[in-house]
Every structure is written in structure tokens, then in C-alpha cells.
Amino acid sequence: MQLSYFRRVAAGGAVAALAFAGVGAFTAGPAYAATSKVSVVHGIPDTPVDVYVNGKKTLDNFKPGDVAGPLNLEEGDYDIALTKPGEPIGSAILKVDNAAVPGGANISIAAHLDAAGQPKITPFVNDVSKVDAGKARLIVRHTAAAPAVDVRAGGTPVFEDLTNPNEAKGDVDAGNVKADVVLAGTDTVAIGPADLNLKEGTATIVYAIGSAEGKTLDVVAQTITGLHSAPGGVPSGDGGQAGTGVDTWWYVLTGAGVLLLLGGGVRMATARTGRK
């Protein structure tokens, strides 16, 4: 697997619970309304939650390891609350009012553990720029309670010294690759190996989640399709969208908070859409 470029990007830091804003509750607005594609990745071990948006339950029993979305979320402000499954909104674990959702972005929001094992929420702007013919984009995000790691493909490091909550990415030859995660500068395997099918014209986003100390390290995968460089290609599918200048997007959020939840086991992700 040959990297045509390599870049590590620092994530935007902890934000409040926009992570779960409107999954399944809203549809795209009128054609003139600015919308964003919003996906949610749940990477905090053993912390299922119900999600309320503007007072309405939009997702119930959202489990660790699941990926929800993408949703075309109209630009605007939203009130968001998270509760333990089955509990009323008045018993919210976390509540944020007037969370501002910008227009014209492709966003993945990860609820995960920081390097010290504390729950946090981190937004990532997804790179949906075109890839060359025969190429695929591989993005790896360190969202686990674990030290710095190297990511290897076929036993060769391709991303080195990656720390929480940062990402590394590169455009690679499309095809199958066996990847694993090792402690930085060593051959000590922390996660994997796993077989990845990197299809031409897609972006595969791999999240390292869980806790090294809690022995719950695992991976969650998200795929964005439609990144072919051929004329007429429109980014779509799981988290994709047409080009809307996401590299210049600025994220604004009113309010802040943290999830007061910790726990054990994690499982592999299954794609899931929200339920009204």
C-alpha cells in the first residue's frame, strides 16, 4: 500500500452534546436551506443512552460501537439532552441548549474516552475531496484511552506517533490490506490485525476506541462513498456529501458539558440510523 500523501490533523477538542443532535428526528429543509451531513460514533464503553433533540426522543438505547447517520441536518440551533435508557428528559445526564449547527459541512462526532480515560466528545470534519483513480482514502482517529500508537499496513508503519484525540490520513492504493495498531515505536500490538477493504473512490475512517487499562480496545469503522475523481461523481453514502468547502468550515457551539459515564466492554460497530 503506497501513501501518496500523509498528514496528521489535530481534532477540534471537546465540545458539548451536539454529537447526538437530531439523529433521525429531522429531514433536510427547503432547497435553499444550508445543511450539514452529521454522523455520530459512540466509543465510550458500556454507556448506552437515549437522545433528545428539542424535547423529542430521537434515538433510544444508542449503544457503544454503533455509528448513526449521516443525517442532513438543517443549519440552526438545537436543544440536546442525553439520558440513561428509559429515563425522562428531566433526568438528563447532559443537557445543552442552543447548540449551533453550521451549514455546508460533513461532520463526524465521536463520543469517546480521552487519553486519561475520561469521557469526552470530539468533532471531526471529514475530508470529502476527490481521490485519484485507483485510490482510496484511509483516515485513522485515535479516540481511545491509550498512549501514542503507530498504525501499520502489512506490517509497515504508515501513520506514526498518533495521539488522542488526533487523526492521520493518506490516499492509498485501493484494495485489501491487513492493518494493526501497535504502541508507538514498538511491535507490541494493541489492536488487530484487521482486514480492511479500501474500495476505490471511498474514504474509510477507522476509530480506535475503548481503554487499554480496561482491556476494551477495539475499532469502529465508517465509510464515505462517492469520492471518485471522474466527472459526475458526487460524494454520498455513509457520511458523504457534495463538495461544500468543509476545509474552511468553522464549528460553533453554545454551552458545554461532559458525560459522567465509564464502563467496560466494547463491540464492533454496526451502521444504524436513528428512530423517531
Backbone bond lengths (Angstrom), bond angles and torsions (degrees), N, CA, C in turn:
res aa  C-N    CA-C-N  psi(-1)  N-CA   C-N-CA  omega(-1)  CA-C   N-CA-C  phi
1 M - - - 1.454 - - 1.514 108.55 -
2 Q 1.343 117.79 119.85 1.446 122.19 -176.49 1.517 110.02 -103.50
3 L 1.329 117.10 127.98 1.455 121.84 176.15 1.516 108.93 -83.85
4 S 1.343 117.04 125.94 1.452 119.65 175.19 1.513 111.27 -87.87
5 Y 1.344 118.01 -19.63 1.445 120.81 167.89 1.511 108.43 -159.35
6 F 1.320 115.90 163.48 1.456 120.57 -179.27 1.514 108.10 -140.99
7 R 1.349 115.14 132.64 1.456 118.41 -179.31 1.514 108.79 -151.41
8 R 1.319 117.11 134.30 1.457 121.63 174.09 1.505 108.43 -107.39
9 V 1.326 117.22 133.92 1.450 122.05 -175.97 1.507 109.08 -124.67
10 A 1.312 117.67 129.10 1.457 120.89 176.62 1.517 109.54 -73.23
11 A 1.324 116.77 137.45 1.452 121.03 177.49 1.513 109.96 -74.50
12 G 1.337 114.89 168.68 1.449 119.72 -171.03 1.501 115.76 -82.12
13 G 1.334 119.87 5.48 1.455 120.97 177.90 1.503 111.90 89.17
14 A 1.337 116.05 175.94 1.456 121.16 -177.27 1.515 110.08 -71.25
15 V 1.335 115.76 140.64 1.454 122.20 173.70 1.505 107.67 -133.45
16 A 1.312 116.44 171.96 1.460 120.03 179.39 1.508 110.34 -78.30
17 A 1.317 116.46 -166.09 1.457 120.46 -160.53 1.503 115.26 -80.10
18 L 1.313 120.03 30.56 1.451 120.72 170.90 1.515 110.18 -59.82
19 A 1.308 117.21 -17.98 1.453 122.30 178.92 1.509 112.14 -46.06
20 F 1.301 117.39 -36.46 1.443 120.17 -173.40 1.524 112.33 -109.43
21 A 1.321 117.88 14.03 1.446 120.46 -170.80 1.515 111.62 -62.85
22 G 1.315 115.62 118.57 1.446 122.94 165.57 1.493 116.54 67.14
23 V 1.310 121.85 22.85 1.445 120.80 -179.51 1.523 108.71 -65.19
24 G 1.337 115.02 112.17 1.456 120.10 177.76 1.505 114.68 82.50
25 A 1.340 119.66 -5.19 1.453 119.57 -173.05 1.514 112.82 -94.83
26 F 1.337 117.92 -25.13 1.436 121.14 -173.15 1.521 110.13 -126.03
27 T 1.300 115.93 153.65 1.461 122.07 173.25 1.511 107.86 -113.33
28 A 1.313 115.29 166.61 1.452 118.84 -179.79 1.512 110.25 -61.07
29 G 1.336 116.38 144.99 1.449 121.15 -179.36 1.507 110.98 -81.02
30 P 1.345 116.84 -164.44 1.459 121.25 179.24 1.519 110.82 -58.44
31 A 1.326 115.21 164.21 1.453 120.44 -174.48 1.524 111.99 -58.54
32 Y 1.336 116.92 -29.11 1.463 119.25 -177.43 1.514 112.61 -82.73
33 A 1.333 118.60 -11.37 1.460 120.79 -176.17 1.528 109.90 -78.37
34 A 1.325 116.22 136.12 1.456 120.86 176.69 1.525 109.35 -76.28
35 T 1.312 116.83 130.55 1.458 121.01 -179.42 1.523 110.11 -126.86
36 S 1.316 114.63 160.59 1.455 121.85 173.68 1.519 109.32 -123.45
37 K 1.326 115.51 151.92 1.457 121.61 170.39 1.523 107.33 -89.63
38 V 1.319 117.60 121.31 1.453 121.50 -176.72 1.524 109.41 -124.07
39 S 1.334 116.49 122.45 1.458 123.01 173.30 1.527 108.45 -117.60
40 V 1.319 115.61 154.11 1.457 121.47 -177.62 1.515 109.44 -126.10
41 V 1.325 116.08 133.41 1.465 122.51 177.85 1.522 107.87 -117.89
42 H 1.330 116.30 124.37 1.466 121.02 -178.56 1.529 108.67 -102.25
43 G 1.333 116.16 108.24 1.458 120.31 -175.90 1.511 114.76 -122.64
44 I 1.341 117.47 16.95 1.463 120.66 176.94 1.525 108.15 -93.48
45 P 1.313 118.28 120.61 1.471 119.88 -175.60 1.527 112.68 -59.90
46 D 1.327 114.68 137.12 1.462 122.83 168.04 1.521 112.87 57.18
47 T 1.349 117.13 43.14 1.464 119.93 -178.82 1.519 111.97 -134.88
48 P 1.324 119.47 63.15 1.473 119.40 175.14 1.521 110.50 -63.38
49 V 1.332 116.21 146.68 1.457 121.05 -179.00 1.518 110.29 -142.16
50 D 1.343 115.54 155.95 1.456 122.73 164.02 1.517 107.49 -98.68
51 V 1.333 116.32 145.14 1.453 121.41 -175.73 1.516 109.88 -119.71
52 Y 1.320 115.77 129.50 1.458 122.35 176.67 1.518 109.64 -114.93
53 V 1.341 116.05 135.69 1.459 121.65 175.54 1.524 107.94 -127.55
54 N 1.322 115.93 124.18 1.464 122.00 -176.44 1.523 111.75 50.96
55 G 1.329 115.65 40.47 1.451 122.30 175.20 1.513 115.56 83.38
56 K 1.317 118.20 -1.43 1.464 122.29 -177.70 1.518 110.15 -112.17
57 K 1.347 116.41 133.25 1.458 119.21 176.65 1.523 109.19 -68.55
58 T 1.322 116.08 122.83 1.461 121.14 -176.66 1.520 112.95 -110.65
59 L 1.311 116.98 -19.42 1.461 120.74 -179.33 1.519 107.60 -153.81
60 D 1.337 116.01 125.89 1.454 118.89 -179.54 1.518 110.97 -113.21
61 N 1.310 114.60 141.89 1.459 122.28 176.62 1.528 111.83 53.61
62 F 1.320 115.34 47.42 1.464 121.89 177.60 1.520 107.92 -72.43
63 K 1.323 116.24 117.49 1.456 121.15 -166.22 1.528 113.18 -102.44
64 P 1.321 116.47 152.51 1.460 120.01 174.84 1.529 110.98 -56.72
65 G 1.330 116.35 138.80 1.452 121.36 -178.55 1.508 113.95 91.60
66 D 1.343 117.63 -7.84 1.460 120.66 178.66 1.523 111.03 -88.55
67 V 1.328 115.08 152.89 1.457 122.67 171.75 1.521 107.43 -121.42
68 A 1.318 117.48 126.92 1.464 122.19 -179.67 1.524 109.33 -113.57
69 G 1.346 115.79 142.19 1.451 120.84 177.85 1.526 111.11 104.33
70 P 1.364 116.00 -168.51 1.459 125.94 8.17 1.524 112.69 -82.03
71 L 1.308 115.50 155.33 1.447 123.42 177.59 1.517 108.95 -117.65
72 N 1.326 116.63 137.63 1.454 120.70 169.90 1.520 107.59 -79.55
73 L 1.323 115.85 100.37 1.458 120.65 -174.85 1.518 109.29 -103.93
74 E 1.330 115.52 122.51 1.457 120.75 -177.27 1.524 110.86 -68.45
75 E 1.311 115.76 143.04 1.451 120.82 177.38 1.522 110.44 -57.81
76 G 1.330 116.01 135.13 1.457 119.64 179.86 1.509 111.74 160.33
77 D 1.337 115.73 -172.85 1.457 122.40 -179.72 1.519 110.30 -105.85
78 Y 1.333 116.79 142.14 1.458 122.40 -176.10 1.526 110.22 -136.44
79 D 1.337 114.87 143.81 1.464 121.38 171.74 1.515 108.04 -97.73
80 I 1.315 116.59 127.37 1.464 121.80 -172.08 1.514 109.69 -127.31
81 A 1.338 116.20 139.44 1.463 120.63 176.09 1.513 109.32 -141.81
82 L 1.328 116.18 143.08 1.463 123.53 176.00 1.516 108.78 -116.65
83 T 1.335 115.30 134.05 1.460 120.34 177.49 1.518 109.78 -128.53
84 K 1.320 116.08 162.86 1.443 119.01 167.53 1.526 108.25 -65.44
85 P 1.338 118.72 147.97 1.471 120.88 -176.52 1.522 111.85 -51.62
86 G 1.350 114.87 128.85 1.452 121.22 176.26 1.507 115.10 87.18
87 E 1.331 118.28 -10.68 1.457 119.96 -179.00 1.525 110.60 -87.75
88 P 1.341 117.97 150.68 1.467 121.30 -177.60 1.514 111.67 -72.26
89 I 1.321 115.12 163.86 1.452 120.35 -177.09 1.528 111.40 -63.59
90 G 1.332 116.36 -25.45 1.453 119.68 177.35 1.510 113.60 -66.30
91 S 1.326 117.19 -15.89 1.463 122.06 178.49 1.525 111.13 -105.16
92 A 1.320 116.68 30.23 1.463 121.04 -174.40 1.525 111.92 -59.11
93 I 1.319 115.19 136.94 1.461 121.71 171.99 1.519 109.69 -70.04
94 L 1.320 115.15 -35.96 1.459 121.54 -177.96 1.514 108.41 -146.72
95 K 1.320 117.51 135.15 1.462 121.88 179.47 1.517 108.74 -138.76
96 V 1.338 115.81 129.27 1.458 121.69 178.92 1.521 108.17 -132.64
97 D 1.327 116.92 128.08 1.453 121.95 177.95 1.526 110.51 -101.86
98 N 1.331 114.84 150.09 1.465 122.05 174.82 1.523 112.74 57.68
99 A 1.335 116.55 43.72 1.465 120.49 173.43 1.523 108.25 -72.98
100 A 1.316 116.91 120.61 1.464 122.31 -174.23 1.518 110.88 -87.06
101 V 1.326 117.38 119.59 1.465 123.16 175.67 1.522 107.93 -100.53
102 P 1.325 119.51 118.54 1.467 121.84 179.55 1.518 110.78 -75.52
103 G 1.307 116.14 170.17 1.456 120.71 175.33 1.510 111.45 -101.32
104 G 1.333 115.81 155.31 1.452 121.15 171.07 1.508 116.32 73.34
105 A 1.338 117.57 35.34 1.460 120.35 179.25 1.517 110.56 -127.29
106 N 1.305 116.57 159.61 1.462 123.14 171.88 1.525 106.26 -119.15
107 I 1.319 116.52 111.11 1.454 121.59 -165.95 1.525 110.18 -125.68
108 S 1.306 116.71 137.69 1.465 122.03 164.44 1.522 107.07 -116.88
109 I 1.319 115.64 131.29 1.452 121.03 -179.73 1.520 107.48 -114.12
110 A 1.321 116.24 124.25 1.461 121.31 -177.42 1.522 110.07 -109.27
111 A 1.334 115.56 123.89 1.461 121.33 167.05 1.521 106.04 -92.67
112 H 1.331 117.37 121.55 1.461 119.48 -169.04 1.518 110.10 -156.76
113 L 1.313 116.54 -177.70 1.454 122.59 174.89 1.521 109.75 -97.64
114 D 1.335 116.23 142.54 1.451 118.48 173.32 1.528 109.82 -81.50
115 A 1.324 117.42 -177.57 1.467 120.76 -174.53 1.523 111.96 -61.41
116 A 1.335 116.67 -26.64 1.462 121.18 -179.30 1.527 112.63 -91.73
117 G 1.335 117.43 1.39 1.453 121.11 177.79 1.506 115.07 90.49
118 Q 1.331 118.08 11.87 1.460 121.44 179.18 1.528 110.17 -95.21
119 P 1.339 117.23 138.09 1.469 119.65 -179.86 1.524 112.11 -65.02
120 K 1.315 116.12 142.23 1.454 122.23 176.88 1.515 109.21 -153.91
121 I 1.301 115.52 170.33 1.461 121.79 178.88 1.521 108.02 -126.82
122 T 1.334 117.04 127.25 1.458 121.96 -176.03 1.524 110.01 -127.44
123 P 1.339 117.78 127.98 1.469 120.74 175.07 1.524 110.64 -89.17
124 F 1.321 116.15 141.99 1.457 122.17 173.42 1.526 107.97 -125.90
125 V 1.317 117.02 135.24 1.461 121.37 172.60 1.522 107.82 -91.16
126 N 1.322 116.40 122.08 1.463 121.13 -175.38 1.524 111.08 -80.87
127 D 1.317 116.02 134.50 1.461 122.35 176.67 1.525 108.62 -80.54
128 V 1.342 116.16 106.51 1.466 120.63 179.71 1.525 111.10 -110.58
129 S 1.335 116.82 24.23 1.453 119.77 173.76 1.529 109.74 -67.76
130 K 1.320 116.08 159.34 1.457 121.36 -176.90 1.527 111.57 -65.98
131 V 1.332 116.15 151.52 1.460 122.14 172.19 1.521 108.56 -112.55
132 D 1.311 116.18 154.43 1.458 120.63 -179.92 1.521 111.07 -68.53
133 A 1.321 115.28 160.93 1.462 120.56 177.26 1.521 110.13 -56.81
134 G 1.336 115.70 136.73 1.450 121.25 179.60 1.517 114.61 80.97
135 K 1.339 116.76 3.20 1.459 120.62 -176.42 1.528 111.53 -112.43
136 A 1.324 113.58 162.01 1.464 122.67 172.27 1.519 107.06 -138.79
137 R 1.317 116.06 158.49 1.469 119.69 178.45 1.528 109.09 -104.74
138 L 1.324 115.88 131.41 1.461 121.86 175.95 1.522 108.24 -114.05
139 I 1.330 115.70 123.95 1.461 122.60 178.74 1.525 107.61 -122.27
140 V 1.321 116.88 129.13 1.465 121.55 178.50 1.514 108.20 -119.97
141 R 1.339 116.80 129.29 1.460 122.52 -178.52 1.525 109.77 -119.77
142 H 1.322 115.32 126.09 1.467 121.31 179.39 1.528 107.82 -89.12
143 T 1.324 116.32 101.67 1.460 121.81 -179.62 1.526 109.83 -127.11
144 A 1.321 115.91 37.13 1.464 121.83 -178.52 1.524 110.59 -119.56
145 A 1.327 114.84 155.02 1.469 120.67 173.22 1.526 107.29 -79.07
146 A 1.319 115.05 83.51 1.462 122.00 -174.86 1.515 108.22 -156.94
147 P 1.336 117.79 157.33 1.470 120.36 178.62 1.522 111.33 -72.55
148 A 1.321 116.28 -175.63 1.460 121.95 178.66 1.523 110.43 -58.43
149 V 1.337 116.01 145.18 1.456 121.00 -176.62 1.520 110.45 -134.19
150 D 1.334 114.87 160.08 1.456 122.91 166.84 1.516 108.04 -109.52
151 V 1.326 116.32 144.35 1.460 121.78 175.94 1.516 107.98 -107.63
152 R 1.330 116.28 126.82 1.463 121.11 -176.43 1.522 110.73 -114.17
153 A 1.308 115.57 145.32 1.461 122.65 172.18 1.519 107.35 -122.65
154 G 1.329 116.47 119.86 1.450 119.91 -176.89 1.512 112.51 61.66
155 G 1.328 116.84 28.81 1.458 121.61 178.79 1.512 115.17 86.12
156 T 1.343 117.38 -3.75 1.460 121.68 -178.95 1.520 110.07 -106.70
157 P 1.345 119.12 127.61 1.464 120.38 178.36 1.529 111.52 -61.67
158 V 1.326 116.03 129.65 1.463 120.68 175.82 1.527 111.16 -114.38
159 F 1.320 117.75 -28.33 1.460 123.00 173.59 1.529 106.72 -128.83
160 E 1.322 117.15 127.81 1.457 120.14 -173.29 1.523 111.83 -121.55
161 D 1.342 114.42 147.50 1.460 122.55 173.24 1.527 112.09 56.30
162 L 1.315 116.48 45.10 1.463 122.68 -179.64 1.523 109.19 -84.60
163 T 1.331 116.85 129.03 1.457 121.79 -176.97 1.525 111.23 -120.35
164 N 1.319 115.49 157.07 1.463 123.52 177.52 1.536 108.95 -73.02
165 P 1.363 120.36 131.52 1.455 129.45 4.20 1.522 111.84 -109.53
166 N 1.298 118.35 55.89 1.457 122.43 -175.12 1.526 112.14 -97.74
167 E 1.327 114.78 169.20 1.458 120.94 176.76 1.513 110.03 -129.67
168 A 1.326 115.82 159.22 1.459 122.77 172.36 1.518 107.01 -135.03
169 K 1.326 116.51 148.15 1.456 118.69 -177.20 1.516 111.23 -149.67
170 G 1.324 114.98 156.94 1.444 121.08 176.65 1.512 110.57 -161.78
171 D 1.339 117.19 151.39 1.455 122.24 172.89 1.524 107.54 -89.52
172 V 1.322 116.24 127.21 1.458 122.10 -171.59 1.522 109.67 -128.64
173 D 1.317 116.42 167.25 1.457 120.62 174.36 1.523 109.45 -64.63
174 A 1.314 116.33 132.29 1.458 120.34 177.56 1.528 109.68 -64.81
175 G 1.325 115.83 149.34 1.461 120.76 179.08 1.514 111.44 142.00
176 N 1.317 115.45 -172.72 1.454 121.18 -179.17 1.527 110.07 -90.19
177 V 1.320 115.27 140.09 1.460 119.73 179.61 1.529 108.53 -144.31
178 K 1.313 116.21 143.51 1.462 121.79 175.30 1.524 107.54 -97.48
179 A 1.325 115.49 118.58 1.459 120.63 -175.19 1.522 110.69 -120.16
180 D 1.322 115.52 150.22 1.461 120.46 171.77 1.521 109.30 -146.08
181 V 1.329 115.01 169.50 1.458 122.84 -179.38 1.524 107.33 -120.61
182 V 1.336 115.93 127.49 1.465 120.67 -179.53 1.521 109.09 -123.35
183 L 1.330 116.69 156.92 1.451 119.97 173.92 1.525 108.96 -60.85
184 A 1.328 116.71 137.19 1.467 121.79 -172.36 1.521 111.73 -52.60
185 G 1.327 115.18 129.49 1.450 121.81 176.53 1.514 115.27 77.19
186 T 1.346 117.08 9.16 1.460 120.92 -179.07 1.524 109.99 -130.57
187 D 1.343 114.52 179.17 1.460 120.59 171.92 1.525 111.40 -107.60
188 T 1.330 116.49 15.75 1.466 121.18 -179.15 1.518 110.00 -78.48
189 V 1.323 116.63 111.33 1.463 121.54 -175.53 1.520 109.74 -75.74
190 A 1.338 115.27 127.00 1.465 121.41 177.00 1.520 111.29 -100.38
191 I 1.333 117.32 -36.29 1.464 122.68 -179.76 1.521 108.36 -142.40
192 G 1.336 115.58 137.94 1.449 120.47 173.98 1.524 112.73 97.35
193 P 1.344 114.28 -165.60 1.468 127.76 7.23 1.531 112.90 -75.97
194 A 1.340 114.79 159.19 1.453 122.10 178.26 1.514 108.77 -133.87
195 D 1.325 116.26 144.53 1.460 121.61 177.32 1.523 109.18 -89.07
196 L 1.328 116.56 123.18 1.452 122.03 178.86 1.517 109.89 -111.24
197 N 1.325 116.46 132.78 1.458 121.99 175.03 1.518 107.77 -103.10
198 L 1.326 116.24 97.21 1.463 121.77 -176.76 1.525 108.22 -90.67
199 K 1.314 115.69 98.50 1.460 120.55 -175.37 1.520 110.97 -81.21
200 E 1.314 114.74 145.99 1.456 120.47 179.50 1.528 110.40 -56.83
201 G 1.333 115.96 137.36 1.453 120.45 176.44 1.517 114.85 75.36
202 T 1.325 117.54 20.38 1.461 120.75 178.59 1.520 109.97 -126.00
203 A 1.323 114.23 164.00 1.464 121.29 168.43 1.517 107.37 -117.24
204 T 1.308 116.77 124.45 1.461 122.29 174.96 1.521 107.46 -104.65
205 I 1.336 115.25 121.82 1.460 121.42 -179.67 1.520 107.87 -108.90
206 V 1.324 115.91 121.52 1.462 121.89 -178.66 1.528 108.37 -112.52
207 Y 1.322 115.52 123.43 1.463 121.79 178.02 1.526 109.22 -104.74
208 A 1.330 116.94 126.78 1.462 120.37 168.03 1.522 107.09 -85.10
209 I 1.334 117.17 124.66 1.452 121.11 -176.40 1.531 110.19 -128.97
210 G 1.334 115.30 170.58 1.451 120.76 175.82 1.510 112.57 93.39
211 S 1.324 115.60 -159.29 1.455 122.27 -173.35 1.523 110.93 -135.23
212 A 1.330 115.40 130.85 1.466 119.26 175.69 1.522 110.16 -66.70
213 E 1.319 117.06 -45.61 1.453 120.69 -179.86 1.524 111.88 -63.70
214 G 1.328 116.16 -38.36 1.458 120.11 179.53 1.514 113.83 -83.27
215 K 1.338 116.70 0.14 1.469 123.00 179.39 1.530 111.29 56.38
216 T 1.335 115.71 42.05 1.465 120.94 179.75 1.526 111.60 -120.02
217 L 1.326 118.42 18.51 1.459 120.31 -179.13 1.527 110.89 -62.05
218 D 1.314 115.16 137.73 1.461 121.09 -179.32 1.522 107.70 -159.49
219 V 1.319 116.71 -176.65 1.460 121.09 177.50 1.524 110.19 -129.26
220 V 1.327 114.77 150.44 1.458 123.77 171.54 1.521 106.74 -124.43
221 A 1.311 117.46 136.19 1.465 121.38 -178.41 1.521 110.79 -117.12
222 Q 1.322 115.20 141.08 1.463 124.07 176.13 1.522 107.22 -130.31
223 T 1.340 117.53 141.60 1.464 121.10 -178.92 1.517 110.70 -124.35
224 I 1.320 115.91 134.45 1.461 123.08 172.96 1.520 107.37 -113.06
225 T 1.320 116.39 127.94 1.463 121.09 -177.15 1.528 110.27 -106.50
226 G 1.334 115.12 173.81 1.456 121.03 172.34 1.512 115.03 79.40
227 L 1.332 118.50 28.51 1.457 120.53 -179.19 1.529 112.58 -99.61
228 H 1.329 117.48 16.01 1.462 120.64 179.64 1.519 110.63 -59.22
229 S 1.320 115.46 145.12 1.458 119.96 179.91 1.518 112.14 -83.16
230 A 1.351 117.61 -9.11 1.460 120.94 -179.59 1.521 109.92 -64.63
231 P 1.354 118.30 148.29 1.461 120.91 178.77 1.517 110.82 -56.34
232 G 1.294 115.83 141.26 1.462 120.37 177.12 1.497 113.88 92.30
233 G 1.358 118.22 -10.91 1.458 120.01 178.64 1.518 110.26 -69.92
234 V 1.333 116.32 130.51 1.458 121.42 179.09 1.508 108.06 -124.78
235 P 1.321 119.33 119.01 1.456 120.52 177.87 1.516 111.10 -55.86
236 S 1.314 116.87 129.09 1.453 120.79 -176.82 1.505 108.25 -151.84
237 G 1.342 117.13 -151.33 1.450 120.87 174.32 1.509 112.05 69.61
238 D 1.328 116.01 -147.51 1.466 123.02 -174.03 1.517 110.50 -75.45
239 G 1.346 116.21 90.71 1.442 120.80 176.48 1.507 114.19 93.40
240 G 1.360 119.27 0.75 1.447 120.59 -177.49 1.506 112.50 -88.54
241 Q 1.342 115.76 161.88 1.450 120.90 173.09 1.507 108.27 -161.50
242 A 1.325 115.85 164.69 1.450 119.63 175.64 1.511 109.91 -65.71
243 G 1.344 116.34 156.00 1.450 120.06 -177.06 1.521 111.97 -59.45
244 T 1.338 117.26 125.65 1.461 121.46 -178.28 1.519 111.23 -137.76
245 G 1.316 116.86 26.13 1.450 119.38 176.00 1.515 113.88 71.61
246 V 1.331 117.49 40.88 1.457 119.01 -175.63 1.521 112.21 -66.61
247 D 1.345 117.83 -23.07 1.456 118.95 -179.16 1.523 112.09 -67.22
248 T 1.339 116.93 -20.26 1.452 119.94 179.65 1.521 112.12 -105.02
249 W 1.324 117.04 6.49 1.463 121.02 -177.56 1.512 111.26 -69.73
250 W 1.332 117.14 140.23 1.461 122.29 177.74 1.514 109.18 -118.13
251 Y 1.289 116.20 131.11 1.451 122.58 -173.80 1.519 110.04 -95.17
252 V 1.342 116.60 126.72 1.448 121.71 -178.80 1.508 108.86 -124.58
253 L 1.311 116.50 134.02 1.457 120.64 -179.35 1.516 109.44 -144.92
254 T 1.322 115.12 133.04 1.453 120.36 175.57 1.514 108.86 -98.76
255 G 1.349 117.90 130.89 1.460 122.09 179.41 1.515 110.59 95.43
256 A 1.332 115.86 166.13 1.457 121.56 -179.95 1.506 109.47 -156.13
257 G 1.326 116.07 162.25 1.451 120.11 177.61 1.507 110.31 179.69
258 V 1.333 116.91 171.70 1.452 121.60 177.43 1.502 109.36 -135.19
259 L 1.304 116.19 151.26 1.449 121.27 174.75 1.520 109.35 -80.11
260 L 1.315 116.18 129.38 1.467 120.06 -179.33 1.512 109.82 -99.13
261 L 1.310 115.12 57.30 1.454 120.90 -174.51 1.522 109.47 -134.30
262 L 1.315 116.44 140.12 1.458 122.61 173.97 1.517 107.90 -141.28
263 G 1.334 117.27 163.91 1.447 116.92 176.91 1.508 113.56 174.70
264 G 1.343 114.42 -168.31 1.446 122.31 -174.79 1.510 112.48 -100.34
265 G 1.315 119.11 -131.21 1.445 130.68 -162.86 1.509 119.74 -27.73
266 V 1.303 115.76 148.68 1.445 124.77 177.94 1.518 107.61 -135.85
267 R 1.345 117.55 151.74 1.451 119.86 178.20 1.511 109.19 -134.22
268 M 1.321 114.52 167.75 1.447 119.09 -179.25 1.519 110.01 -66.66
269 A 1.342 115.27 149.88 1.455 120.03 -175.84 1.511 111.75 -74.22
270 T 1.320 114.76 149.06 1.457 121.52 167.28 1.500 107.06 -126.41
271 A 1.335 116.98 135.01 1.460 120.13 -179.74 1.513 108.91 -60.84
272 R 1.338 115.91 140.47 1.449 119.30 -175.73 1.514 108.69 -152.31
273 T 1.314 116.53 138.85 1.436 120.35 173.70 1.506 109.10 -105.69
274 G 1.321 116.21 154.80 1.451 120.28 -177.77 1.503 112.22 -71.27
275 R 1.317 115.29 157.65 1.458 121.32 177.92 1.501 108.50 -117.79
276 K 1.325 115.85 141.20 1.460 119.76 178.60 1.531 109.36 -74.71
